[in-house]
Amino acid sequence: MGVGFGLNLLLLVAMVATNILSLYHLSSLGNPPSSSSPDPHPVPEHLLHQLHTIRATISHITRIHSAAYSSSETPSSLPPPPPELLLYSRIAPIASACSDHPELLHLYMNYTPFSPCPRDSLSVAEPLLLRGCHPLPRRRCFSPTPPKPLPSSSLPSHPFPSSLPDAAVLWPPTSPCRSFSCLPANLGFDFKSTEPSRFLSARSALDLPLHQLLAIAGAAGAAPIRLGLDIAGGTGTLAAHFKIIANATIVTTTMNLGAPYSEAAALRGVVPLHAPLQQRFPIYDGAMDLVRTGHAVNRWIPIPALEFLVFDADRVLKPGGLLWIDHFFCKTADLGNVYAPLIARLGYKRIKWAVGNKTDSGGIRYGEIYLTALLQKPMAPNIVVTGVGKA
């Protein structure tokens, strides 16, 4: 890395020196001689010599740099692709982001077909997903299961049980917890007090209780809400409430970052969709009545990725459907300069737009605020065409 930086610096200095000498040369030749003046002043021989020397040095450095770059791109130490990866590549395309991480990809695909899959979800599979490698190409092995799977009769019959069965989860060997009770309650695993009351009451203008949401949907012509998508919905609490209150099916996108969110949602009887935020939602166009974005959708997402996410939410929403941006946080100045214009590009009707201070340590340190918005997709796209003249 140091050698590459040194070559780049030397190349830059050489190019600057060449440009200076070239300008000197051109300035001496820029004015043609008049008929009454003698021949123009010749460029000093020593400057021409330095110019030719620097240009030769640049050519030499460029060849060295190109050779070093090409050799670093195809390291000889990388083993040949696993047979399963080669087979998969013949029947389905592999995302370019997968190929950008060949070590992880080869490790993930180095398994024995028709046998149990390696237990590497947290160490290999989710890191690949977070790097944009989706769909994952492992196909011909049996996913790991707990050593003593529970019968269906012993699974929770209600979305808000007093506890979830620990034996239903295949806890990672490196996990500090081996039970749901060990997990922090603020991660969405307090099913006795915190989760049953979520989305049912308003502590501030930033909250949108479900009874209010359903009333707004009825008044706006967006009822009934039958199908929805909860982006980064944690353990599926919103889906659980909708199942009870409105008999609606809400699909929750999950990632098991530090806790078994997907397993918890499934145990509660709601659908976990194991997908990172940058993935195109595997949902048909115009199928959803409601899309909600959770706390994981915030200012830390790069702007292009956030635009893709928002417009993919538009893709899956039906005309007249509702987009619920729940507790999105950003820096105060960025709301008006960046995120409000991004949201406005959708052309949606504002039903609710509430802003409040983020009062935790991070919010105070970075000067952050929350935004909760409820927006309605128009029945026809509000497309503004610019630069088109009249006939």
C-alpha positions as CSV (number, residue, x, y, z in Angstrom):
1,M,0.0,0.0,0.0
2,G,2.9,2.4,0.8
3,V,4.6,1.5,-2.4
4,G,1.5,2.3,-4.4
5,F,1.1,5.6,-2.7
6,G,4.7,6.5,-3.4
7,L,4.3,5.7,-7.0
8,N,1.2,7.8,-7.3
9,L,2.9,10.7,-5.5
10,L,6.0,10.5,-7.8
11,L,3.7,10.2,-10.8
12,L,1.8,13.4,-9.8
13,V,5.0,15.4,-9.2
14,A,6.4,14.3,-12.5
15,M,3.2,15.2,-14.3
16,V,3.2,18.7,-12.7
17,A,6.8,19.3,-13.6
18,T,6.0,18.2,-17.2
19,N,3.1,20.6,-17.5
20,I,5.2,23.5,-16.2
21,L,8.0,22.8,-18.7
22,S,5.5,22.3,-21.4
23,L,3.9,25.7,-20.7
24,Y,7.3,27.3,-20.7
25,H,8.0,25.7,-24.1
26,L,4.6,26.7,-25.5
27,S,4.9,30.3,-24.3
28,S,8.2,30.7,-26.1
29,L,6.7,29.4,-29.3
30,G,3.3,31.1,-28.9
31,N,4.0,34.3,-30.8
32,P,5.2,33.8,-34.4
33,P,8.1,36.0,-35.5
34,S,7.3,39.1,-37.6
35,S,9.1,39.8,-40.8
36,S,11.3,42.5,-39.2
37,S,12.3,40.4,-36.1
38,P,15.0,37.7,-36.0
39,D,14.3,34.1,-35.3
40,P,12.5,33.4,-32.0
41,H,14.5,32.6,-28.9
42,P,15.2,28.9,-28.9
43,V,14.2,26.8,-25.9
44,P,17.3,26.3,-23.7
45,E,18.8,22.9,-24.4
46,H,18.9,21.9,-20.7
47,L,15.1,22.4,-20.4
48,L,14.4,20.3,-23.4
49,H,16.6,17.6,-21.9
50,Q,14.8,17.7,-18.6
51,L,11.4,17.6,-20.4
52,H,12.4,14.4,-22.3
53,T,13.8,12.9,-19.1
54,I,10.6,13.5,-17.1
55,R,8.4,12.2,-19.9
56,A,10.5,9.0,-20.1
57,T,10.2,8.7,-16.3
58,I,6.4,9.0,-16.4
59,S,6.2,6.3,-19.0
60,H,8.4,4.0,-16.9
61,I,6.4,4.6,-13.7
62,T,3.1,4.1,-15.5
63,R,4.3,0.7,-16.8
64,I,5.4,-0.3,-13.3
65,H,2.2,0.9,-11.7
66,S,0.0,-0.9,-14.3
67,A,1.9,-4.1,-13.8
68,A,1.6,-3.9,-10.0
69,Y,-2.1,-3.1,-10.2
70,S,-2.9,-6.0,-12.5
71,S,-0.9,-8.4,-10.4
72,S,-2.7,-7.3,-7.2
73,E,-6.1,-7.8,-8.9
74,T,-5.4,-11.4,-9.7
75,P,-3.4,-12.7,-6.7
76,S,-1.8,-16.1,-7.4
77,S,-2.5,-17.1,-3.8
78,L,-6.3,-17.2,-4.5
79,P,-7.4,-20.9,-4.9
80,P,-9.5,-22.0,-7.9
81,P,-13.3,-21.5,-7.5
82,P,-15.2,-24.2,-5.6
83,P,-17.0,-26.7,-7.9
84,E,-20.4,-25.6,-6.6
85,L,-19.7,-22.0,-7.5
86,L,-18.7,-23.0,-11.0
87,L,-21.9,-25.1,-11.4
88,Y,-24.1,-22.3,-10.0
89,S,-22.5,-19.8,-12.4
90,R,-23.7,-21.9,-15.4
91,I,-27.4,-21.8,-14.4
92,A,-27.8,-18.4,-12.8
93,P,-26.0,-15.0,-12.7
94,I,-23.8,-14.1,-9.8
95,A,-24.0,-10.6,-8.5
96,S,-20.9,-8.5,-9.3
97,A,-20.7,-7.6,-5.6
98,C,-20.1,-11.3,-4.8
99,S,-17.1,-11.4,-7.2
100,D,-15.7,-8.2,-5.5
101,H,-15.1,-10.4,-2.4
102,P,-13.7,-13.6,-3.8
103,E,-12.3,-14.9,-0.4
104,L,-15.7,-14.7,1.3
105,L,-17.5,-16.0,-1.8
106,H,-15.1,-19.0,-2.1
107,L,-15.4,-19.7,1.6
108,Y,-19.2,-19.6,1.4
109,M,-19.4,-21.9,-1.6
110,N,-16.8,-24.4,-0.4
111,Y,-19.3,-27.0,1.0
112,T,-20.2,-30.6,0.3
113,P,-23.4,-31.0,-1.8
114,F,-26.3,-33.0,-0.4
115,S,-25.0,-32.6,3.2
116,P,-25.6,-30.2,6.0
117,C,-24.6,-26.6,5.2
118,P,-21.8,-25.1,7.2
119,R,-22.9,-23.0,10.3
120,D,-21.5,-19.8,9.0
121,S,-24.5,-17.5,8.8
122,L,-23.0,-14.7,10.9
123,S,-19.4,-15.1,9.9
124,V,-19.8,-15.5,6.1
125,A,-23.4,-15.3,4.8
126,E,-24.5,-12.0,6.4
127,P,-21.2,-10.3,5.7
128,L,-21.7,-11.2,2.0
129,L,-25.3,-9.9,2.1
130,L,-24.2,-6.6,3.7
131,R,-21.6,-6.2,0.9
132,G,-24.3,-6.5,-1.8
133,C,-23.9,-10.2,-2.6
134,H,-27.5,-11.2,-3.1
135,P,-29.1,-13.6,-3.8
136,L,-26.6,-15.9,-2.1
137,P,-25.6,-18.7,-4.4
138,R,-25.5,-21.6,-2.0
139,R,-28.2,-24.0,-3.1
140,R,-27.5,-27.8,-2.6
141,C,-27.2,-28.4,1.1
142,F,-29.4,-28.7,4.1
143,S,-29.7,-25.7,6.3
144,P,-28.7,-26.3,9.9
145,T,-31.4,-26.9,12.5
146,P,-31.5,-27.1,16.3
147,P,-30.4,-30.5,17.6
148,K,-33.9,-31.1,19.1
149,P,-36.5,-29.3,16.9
150,L,-39.6,-28.4,18.8
151,P,-43.0,-29.9,17.7
152,S,-45.5,-27.4,16.4
153,S,-47.7,-27.9,19.4
154,S,-45.1,-26.4,21.7
155,L,-44.6,-23.2,19.6
156,P,-46.3,-20.0,20.7
157,S,-49.9,-19.7,19.7
158,H,-50.0,-15.9,20.2
159,P,-47.7,-13.3,18.6
160,F,-47.0,-11.8,22.1
161,P,-46.1,-14.8,24.2
162,S,-44.6,-14.4,27.7
163,S,-41.4,-15.9,26.3
164,L,-40.0,-17.6,23.2
165,P,-38.6,-21.2,23.3
166,D,-34.8,-21.0,23.4
167,A,-34.5,-24.5,22.0
168,A,-36.0,-23.3,18.7
169,V,-32.9,-21.3,17.9
170,L,-29.6,-22.6,16.7
171,W,-27.5,-20.2,18.7
172,P,-24.1,-19.4,17.1
173,P,-21.1,-20.8,18.8
174,T,-19.6,-17.3,19.3
175,S,-22.8,-15.8,20.6
176,P,-22.6,-14.4,24.2
177,C,-26.3,-15.4,24.7
178,R,-27.9,-18.8,24.6
179,S,-31.4,-17.7,25.5
180,F,-33.9,-14.9,24.6
181,S,-33.9,-13.7,28.2
182,C,-30.2,-12.9,27.8
183,L,-30.8,-10.4,25.0
184,P,-31.3,-6.7,25.7
185,A,-34.9,-5.7,26.0
186,N,-34.4,-2.6,23.9
187,L,-33.6,-4.8,20.9
188,G,-37.2,-5.8,20.6
189,F,-37.2,-9.0,22.7
190,D,-39.3,-7.8,25.7
191,F,-42.5,-9.5,24.8
192,K,-44.0,-9.0,28.2
193,S,-44.3,-5.2,28.5
194,T,-42.4,-3.2,25.8
195,E,-43.5,-4.9,22.6
196,P,-47.2,-5.4,23.4
197,S,-47.6,-1.6,23.8
198,R,-45.6,-0.5,20.8
199,F,-47.5,1.1,18.0
200,L,-50.6,1.3,20.2
201,S,-50.2,4.7,21.9
202,A,-48.5,8.0,21.2
203,R,-45.9,9.5,23.5
204,S,-45.2,12.3,21.1
205,A,-46.1,13.7,17.8
206,L,-43.5,11.4,16.2
207,D,-45.6,8.3,17.1
208,L,-48.4,7.0,14.9
209,P,-50.7,4.6,16.8
210,L,-52.2,1.9,14.7
211,H,-55.8,2.9,15.4
212,Q,-55.0,6.4,14.1
213,L,-53.2,4.9,11.0
214,L,-56.2,2.7,10.2
215,A,-58.6,5.7,10.6
216,I,-56.4,7.8,8.3
217,A,-56.3,5.0,5.7
218,G,-60.1,4.8,5.7
219,A,-60.4,8.5,5.3
220,A,-57.8,8.7,2.5
221,G,-59.3,5.8,0.6
222,A,-56.4,3.5,1.4
223,A,-58.4,1.0,3.4
224,P,-58.4,-1.9,3.9
225,I,-54.8,-2.5,4.7
226,R,-54.4,-6.2,3.8
227,L,-50.7,-6.5,2.7
228,G,-47.7,-4.5,3.9
229,L,-43.9,-4.4,4.1
230,D,-42.0,-3.4,7.2
231,I,-38.5,-2.5,6.3
232,A,-36.0,-3.3,9.1
233,G,-38.8,-4.3,11.4
234,G,-36.8,-6.1,14.0
235,T,-38.6,-9.0,15.6
236,G,-41.9,-8.4,13.7
237,T,-43.9,-6.4,16.3
238,L,-45.7,-4.3,13.7
239,A,-46.6,-7.4,11.8
240,A,-47.8,-9.1,15.0
241,H,-50.1,-6.2,15.9
242,F,-51.6,-6.0,12.3
243,K,-52.2,-9.7,12.4
244,I,-54.3,-9.3,15.6
245,I,-56.0,-5.9,14.9
246,A,-56.6,-6.0,11.1
247,N,-56.0,-9.6,10.1
248,A,-53.4,-8.2,7.7
249,T,-50.2,-9.8,6.5
250,I,-47.1,-7.7,7.0
251,V,-43.8,-9.0,5.7
252,T,-40.8,-7.9,7.8
253,T,-37.3,-7.6,6.4
254,T,-34.7,-8.8,8.9
255,M,-31.0,-9.3,9.4
256,N,-29.5,-11.2,12.3
257,L,-27.0,-8.6,13.3
258,G,-26.2,-9.5,16.9
259,A,-29.5,-11.2,17.7
260,P,-31.9,-13.8,16.2
261,Y,-34.4,-11.4,14.8
262,S,-35.5,-13.7,12.0
263,E,-36.1,-16.6,14.3
264,A,-38.0,-14.5,16.7
265,A,-40.3,-13.1,14.0
266,A,-41.0,-16.7,12.7
267,L,-41.7,-18.0,16.2
268,R,-44.3,-15.2,16.6
269,G,-46.0,-16.4,13.5
270,V,-45.0,-13.5,11.1
271,V,-43.0,-13.7,7.9
272,P,-39.3,-12.7,8.2
273,L,-37.7,-11.7,4.8
274,H,-34.0,-12.1,5.2
275,A,-32.8,-9.2,3.1
276,P,-30.3,-6.2,3.5
277,L,-31.5,-2.7,3.0
278,Q,-29.7,-2.3,-0.4
279,Q,-31.5,-5.3,-1.9
280,R,-34.4,-4.9,-4.4
281,F,-37.4,-6.2,-2.5
282,P,-38.5,-9.6,-3.9
283,I,-42.1,-8.4,-4.1
284,Y,-44.2,-7.9,-7.1
285,D,-45.0,-4.3,-8.4
286,G,-47.9,-2.6,-6.8
287,A,-48.8,-5.4,-4.4
288,M,-48.5,-3.6,-1.0
289,D,-51.1,-1.4,0.8
290,L,-48.5,-0.1,3.3
291,V,-44.7,0.2,3.5
292,R,-43.0,1.3,6.7
293,T,-39.3,2.1,7.2
294,G,-37.9,1.4,10.7
295,H,-35.1,2.9,12.7
296,A,-32.4,1.2,10.7
297,V,-33.3,3.5,7.7
298,N,-31.5,6.7,8.7
299,R,-28.8,9.1,7.7
300,W,-26.0,6.6,7.9
301,I,-27.3,5.0,4.6
302,P,-25.5,6.5,1.6
303,I,-27.8,8.8,-0.4
304,P,-27.8,6.7,-3.6
305,A,-28.7,3.6,-1.6
306,L,-31.5,5.5,0.2
307,E,-32.9,6.7,-3.1
308,F,-33.0,3.2,-4.4
309,L,-34.7,2.0,-1.2
310,V,-37.3,4.8,-1.3
311,F,-38.1,4.3,-5.0
312,D,-38.3,0.5,-4.6
313,A,-40.8,1.1,-1.8
314,D,-42.8,3.2,-4.4
315,R,-42.5,0.3,-6.8
316,V,-44.1,-2.2,-4.5
317,L,-46.8,0.2,-3.3
318,K,-50.2,0.1,-5.0
319,P,-51.6,3.4,-6.2
320,G,-53.1,5.2,-3.2
321,G,-51.0,3.1,-0.8
322,L,-49.3,4.6,2.3
323,L,-45.6,5.1,2.9
324,W,-44.8,5.4,6.6
325,I,-41.4,6.9,7.4
326,D,-41.0,6.1,11.1
327,H,-38.5,8.0,13.2
328,F,-36.0,8.6,10.5
329,F,-33.1,10.6,11.9
330,C,-30.6,13.0,10.4
331,K,-28.7,16.1,11.1
332,T,-30.9,19.2,11.4
333,A,-29.6,21.0,8.3
334,D,-29.7,17.9,6.1
335,L,-33.5,17.4,6.5
336,G,-34.3,20.5,4.4
337,N,-31.2,20.3,2.2
338,V,-31.1,16.6,1.4
339,Y,-33.8,14.3,2.7
340,A,-37.0,16.4,2.2
341,P,-36.2,17.0,-1.5
342,L,-35.4,13.3,-1.9
343,I,-38.8,12.4,-0.5
344,A,-40.5,15.2,-2.5
345,R,-39.3,13.5,-5.7
346,L,-41.9,10.8,-5.1
347,G,-44.7,13.3,-5.6
348,Y,-46.6,11.9,-2.7
349,K,-49.3,13.6,-0.7
350,R,-48.3,14.6,2.8
351,I,-50.7,13.3,5.4
352,K,-48.4,13.6,8.4
353,W,-45.0,15.4,8.8
354,A,-43.7,15.6,12.3
355,V,-40.2,16.7,13.3
356,G,-38.7,16.4,16.8
357,N,-35.3,16.5,18.5
358,K,-33.3,13.3,19.0
359,T,-32.4,13.6,22.6
360,D,-30.1,10.6,23.2
361,S,-26.3,11.0,23.4
362,G,-25.8,10.5,19.7
363,G,-28.6,13.0,18.8
364,I,-27.2,15.7,21.1
365,R,-23.6,15.1,19.9
366,Y,-24.4,15.3,16.2
367,G,-27.3,17.7,16.3
368,E,-29.8,15.2,15.0
369,I,-33.6,15.3,14.6
370,Y,-36.3,12.8,14.0
371,L,-38.8,12.8,11.1
372,T,-42.0,10.8,11.1
373,A,-44.0,11.1,7.9
374,L,-47.1,9.4,6.4
375,L,-47.3,9.9,2.7
376,Q,-49.9,8.7,0.1
377,K,-48.9,7.5,-3.3
378,P,-50.9,9.2,-6.1
379,M,-53.2,7.2,-8.3
380,A,-51.0,8.2,-11.2
381,P,-47.3,9.2,-11.1
382,N,-46.6,12.9,-10.8
383,I,-43.9,13.0,-13.4
384,V,-42.4,16.5,-14.1
385,V,-40.9,16.6,-17.6
386,T,-38.3,19.3,-18.1
387,G,-36.5,20.5,-21.1
388,V,-39.2,19.6,-23.5
389,G,-40.4,22.4,-25.8
390,K,-43.8,22.7,-27.3
391,A,-44.4,21.6,-30.8
